[in-house]
């Protein structure tokens, strides 16, 4: 560590110490030490290398299949960020998103993910697999701050791709201007794009969100799914969400399915679609497309 850091360096150190203290709980304090110095160096390294990773395509979305529980047939894909940093190894999607926000590259990253989603949809259309949907994660703050709605609608129209094959998974995160977000969601929903509520059960205003007629799908967070077969409390909660979704006409799917016991339990509870390591990890675009095309060929 520099013995006489400048103002910017001092503020960065204070920021790291502050959020470390917050993670530890209330009434905590934290001193910037050697461990936090390494964390700061990692953060700066990731931010410094982010742009080249996006442009050189070492940071790309991979696609995790969404399957029908009864048959394990693929009904959709979710785009998930993947980046193996040459020094730090795999970087988690939340860390990538944080770095993109801090460096002003969130729009470039979003455009990159959307372009690959379009490429996958285009391949699915050519293979006559129009019943398979492709989903991209978008936060309310992204919707609020940028012109993502224009990017999506114009991008799909430019390639003559059906909006009904594209999903947006939106997290429960409070925007500063909810009216602006509502307007954009309305445009996307009106065009035929399905709006899904991601990580259901972990945010706030979850039940209130279900009253929004544009929400056509909820994804039960993996925290309620892993070990479901062994947890009576989780089974009761998941069953309640599934029944509520059925009453409101909203599709309910599960994420984070890792065992056959949890898959069977979900199906018995009435859940019909899911994703997770039991079925497949996220895979590169070409492998995702190949798997669906081969599955479709077997059905003919």
C-alpha positions, -999 to 999 in steps of 0.1 A, spaced: 0 0 0 12 35 -8 23 53 24 10 87 12 -22 79 -8 -39 107 -27 -75 118 -21 -90 95 -47 -71 65 -33 -82 74 3 -118 77 -8 -116 43 -25 -101 28 7 -128 43 28 -155 30 5 -142 -6 7 -140 -4 45 -175 11 47 -191 -17 27 -171 -44 45 -184 -30 78 -220 -30 65 -217 -66 55 -206 -76 90 -238 -62 105 -250 -32 126 -227 -12 149 -196 -25 132 -165 -7 120 -136 -18 98 -101 -6 93 -85 -7 58 -59 -34 61 -38 -56 38 -68 -79 31 -89 -50 20 -60 -37 0 -60 -69 -20 -98 -66 -25 -93 -30 -38 -66 -41 -61 -89 -69 -74 -117 -44 -80 -94 -19 -98 -80 -47 -120 -115 -59 -129 -127 -24 -137 -95 -17 -158 -99 -49 -178 -136 -48 -183 -138 -29 -216 -112 -51 -234 -130 -82 -220 -163 -71 -236 -148 -60 -269 -125 -90 -272 -154 -113 -264 -138 -129 -233 -168 -117 -214 -200 -130 -230 -234 -144 -220 -238 -181 -218 -272 -197 -218 -287 -220 -192 -316 -241 -204 -351 -238 -188 -368 -272 -190 -403 -287 -186 -400 -308 -154 -421 -337 -167 -400 -344 -198 -369 -322 -194 -376 -308 -229 -360 -273 -233 -385 -245 -234 -362 -216 -230 -328 -202 -221 -316 -175 -196 -286 -154 -206 -259 -154 -178 -227 -135 -179 -194 -155 -179 -159 -140 -176 -128 -159 -167 -103 -132 -158 -67 -140 -166 -55 -131 -131 -86 -135 -109 -103 -164 -126 -141 -166 -128 -158 -133 -120 -194 -135 -107 -222 -118 -127 -230 -94 -98 -194 -83 -96 -193 -78 -134 -225 -56 -132 -210 -36 -103 -178 -29 -123 -199 -20 -154 -219 6 -134 -187 20 -118 -169 24 -152 -199 36 -172 -199 5 -194 -233 -9 -184 -249 2 -216 -222 -15 -237 -225 -47 -216 -263 -47 -220 -260 -42 -258 -236 -71 -260 -259 -95 -240 -289 -84 -261 -270 -90 -294 -262 -126 -283 -298 -131 -273 -309 -120 -307 -284 -143 -323 -298 -173 -304 -334 -163 -313 -324 -160 -349 -309 -195 -348 -340 -209 -332 -362 -193 -358 -341 -208 -386 -343 -242 -369 -381 -238 -366 -379 -239 -328 -402 -209 -323 -417 -223 -290 -383 -218 -272 -379 -184 -255 -347 -165 -246 -345 -144 -214 -323 -115 -204 -319 -100 -169 -327 -63 -166 -328 -43 -134 -354 -15 -128 -326 10 -125 -313 0 -160 -348 5 -174 -350 39 -156 -317 53 -166 -313 42 -203 -333 35 -234 -333 -3 -231 -369 -5 -244 -359 13 -276 -328 -9 -280 -349 -41 -276 -378 -32 -298 -357 -16 -325 -332 -45 -324 -358 -72 -327 -376 -53 -355 -343 -47 -374 -337 -85 -376 -374 -93 -380 -374 -115 -349 -406 -123 -330 -409 -104 -297 -429 -133 -284 -396 -153 -282 -379 -128 -259 -384 -125 -221 -372 -99 -197 -364 -111 -162 -366 -81 -139 -354 -80 -103 -373 -66 -73 -353 -34 -69 -368 0 -62 -363 25 -90 -361 62 -82 -388 69 -109 -413 40 -109 -435 58 -134 -407 59 -160 -401 22 -155 -438 14 -157 -440 32 -190 -411 12 -205 -424 -21 -192 -458 -12 -207 -442 -7 -242 -423 -40 -240 -453 -60 -227 -475 -45 -254 -451 -56 -281 -455 -92 -269 -423 -95 -247 -430 -116 -216 -420 -99 -183 -408 -122 -155 -402 -114 -119 -368 -128 -110 -356 -141 -75 -392 -141 -62 -393 -142 -24 -361 -124 -17 -369 -87 -24 -396 -64 -12 -431 -57 -24 -433 -92 -39 -470 -97 -34 -478 -62 -46 -458 -69 -77 -480 -98 -86 -509 -74 -91 -492 -59 -121 -509 -75 -151 -477 -73 -172 -460 -98 -149 -466 -132 -167 -440 -153 -149 -423 -155 -115 -391 -174 -108 -388 -188 -72 -354 -180 -59 -330 -209 -55 -327 -203 -18 -362 -219 -15 -354 -247 -39 -321 -262 -28 -329 -288 -3 -367 -285 -9 -373 -322 -5 -359 -320 31 -375 -288 42 -412 -287 52 -411 -249 56 -398 -244 21 -423 -268 6 -452 -249 23 -438 -216 9 -432 -229 -26 -466 -245 -27 -483 -212 -16 -465 -194 -44 -475 -220 -70 -511 -219 -59 -511 -181 -60 -496 -181 -94 -522 -205 -107 -550 -184 -92 -537 -152 -109 -528 -169 -142 -491 -164 -137 -465 -191 -147 -443 -201 -118 -409 -217 -124 -380 -226 -101 -343 -219 -104 -314 -237 -87 -327 -273 -91 -297 -295 -83 -311 -329 -72 -336 -354 -85 -354 -353 -51 -360 -316 -54 -372 -320 -90 -397 -346 -80 -409 -325 -51 -414 -294 -73 -434 -314 -98 -456 -329 -71 -462 -293 -57 -475 -282 -92 -444 -265 -107 -440 -273 -143 -408 -256 -155 -374 -251 -139 -337 -246 -144 -306 -257 -126 -274 -278 -126 -295 -310 -125 -305 -303 -161 -276 -282 -174 -251 -255 -165 -250 -224 -187 -233 -232 -220 -219 -211 -249 -244 -199 -275 -235 -225 -302 -239 -254 -278 -273 -240 -265 -286 -238 -301 -272 -272 -311 -289 -289 -281 -323 -276 -290 -319 -283 -327 -309 -320 -320 -338 -323 -295 -362 -309 -321 -349 -333 -348 -356 -363 -326 -392 -352 -323 -398 -351 -360 
